[in-house]
Structure formats: C-alpha cells, structure tokens
Amino acid sequence: QVQLVESGGGVVQPGRSLRLSCAASGFTFSSYAMHWVRQAPGKGLEWVALLSHDGSNKYYADSVKGRFTISRDTSKNTLYLQMSSLRAEDTAVYYCAREVPVPVGASPRRYFDYWGQGTLVTVSS
Amino acid sequence: SYELTQPPSVSVSPGQTARITCSGDALPKQYAYWYQQKPGQAPMLVIYKDTERPSGIPERFSGSSSGTIVTLTISGVQAEDEADYYCQSADSSETRVVFGGGTKLTVL
C-alpha cells in the first residue's frame, strides 16, 4: 500500500535552515510528480512546491521561492524540502503529497491522491 | 495571482443538504478538486475533475460546475461529515497549485 512518511520537523530559530524528508513506499516513486503542502496552525492549506515526475522541473509558491528547494533521491525513495532563511510565517505542518498519475504524453493533473501525516516546523527564537 | 474563494463556514442539520461553493476566474478552464480534512488528519480527496468521485467516497458527495463557480454538495449530511473542506485547482500553465481558504462544515 502507498505510504508517505514525513520527518525532520522541529523547532528552529529564524534565519536558520532545516531539511524535511518524505519517505515513500508502495509505488514506483521515480514515476510520480510530488508536492509539498503546508498548513499553519489553525489556518488553511497552502501549496509550497512541486517536483515533476521525471525530476526535471521544480516549481514554487512565491512565498518560498529562493528560500526553499525541493529535490528527491530515487535510490532512497525519498523526497526532500530544504528550507533556508526561515521566518516565523513558515511555521506550519508540512505534508508531502503524491500527484495523481496521467498517461504518458498527457498533460499533468495537479491534484493529490495520497498524503503523508505531516511534520511540524516551528520557527521561533 | 490566481485565487479561489470559499465561504468560511456552512452549517446544516443532519439529513439536510450542504452546499459549499468555490469561485475562481480560471475555473471555466481548469478542473477543481475537493478535499475533506478532519482535525489532526491529512486531507482526503472527495471529488476530482469537478464532478468525479473517487472509489470509496460515499455517493452523498457530489460536485458540479457552472462558469466561475464549482460546488461541493453533500446530500443527507451525517455527523461524520463535519470537517473542513478545501477546493483546489491549478493555474493554466500547470506550474502552480492553488487552494481555497477552506470551509468549515458544522453539523448541528
């Protein structure tokens, strides 16, 4: 069965860096586009970043562009989010999510069929 | 920037019909998706491509689309349907994903 397990969250000071991981299992990780989505305490969902299925394209929300980097290691079936220059407003639960696959050659469908349980990042001095 | 707008809250009594709207300028051209999120849980897809229901989602959940507005309808609401609901879409270049602000469904 498909599983996504995030880790790496914690308390970090403003301006510092943190790397989140998302361990994937139960599917061919290298064939799927993957995303990070976050949710500030008591707030709604906010999309953060996208890595295309072949790893060649990366896209970011304006709020994190230039500070966050999405990447993956297909040998470890793991998705990463490297976060730098962290701000208080980055405090949130961070979810990784699998994008629904489409037939080869078809346009992507940017929505999610599986989510992890999330990892909490708290940016505070 | 592309935005999706939802009402903050909707309240219904058990057995009634709940309708949650989501408006966005690009919705006539881009599909909408709906997620249910209960406290402490990850979101779960309940409607995709405006009107399709994933396997395992009860038939009381349905979606519709008309111009710039998409609607999630829950017929015969049950207490277990109390949750936050989010609409989601993507921009026309498929390089950005957008969520609505979320609607808290309260079952009275």
HADDOCK unambig.tbl for C-alpha pairs under 7 A between the chains (distance, minus, plus):
assign (segid A and resid 44 and name CA) (segid B and resid 101 and name CA) 5.61 0.50 0.50
assign (segid A and resid 44 and name CA) (segid B and resid 102 and name CA) 6.00 0.50 0.50
assign (segid A and resid 45 and name CA) (segid B and resid 99 and name CA) 6.41 0.50 0.50
assign (segid A and resid 46 and name CA) (segid B and resid 99 and name CA) 6.44 0.50 0.50
assign (segid A and resid 47 and name CA) (segid B and resid 97 and name CA) 6.06 0.50 0.50
assign (segid A and resid 47 and name CA) (segid B and resid 98 and name CA) 6.50 0.50 0.50
assign (segid A and resid 59 and name CA) (segid B and resid 95 and name CA) 6.06 0.50 0.50
assign (segid A and resid 110 and name CA) (segid B and resid 90 and name CA) 6.31 0.50 0.50
assign (segid A and resid 110 and name CA) (segid B and resid 94 and name CA) 6.87 0.50 0.50
assign (segid A and resid 110 and name CA) (segid B and resid 97 and name CA) 6.82 0.50 0.50
assign (segid A and resid 113 and name CA) (segid B and resid 45 and name CA) 6.45 0.50 0.50
assign (segid A and resid 115 and name CA) (segid B and resid 42 and name CA) 6.40 0.50 0.50
assign (segid A and resid 116 and name CA) (segid B and resid 42 and name CA) 6.82 0.50 0.50
assign (segid A and resid 117 and name CA) (segid B and resid 41 and name CA) 6.75 0.50 0.50
assign (segid A and resid 117 and name CA) (segid B and resid 42 and name CA) 5.55 0.50 0.50
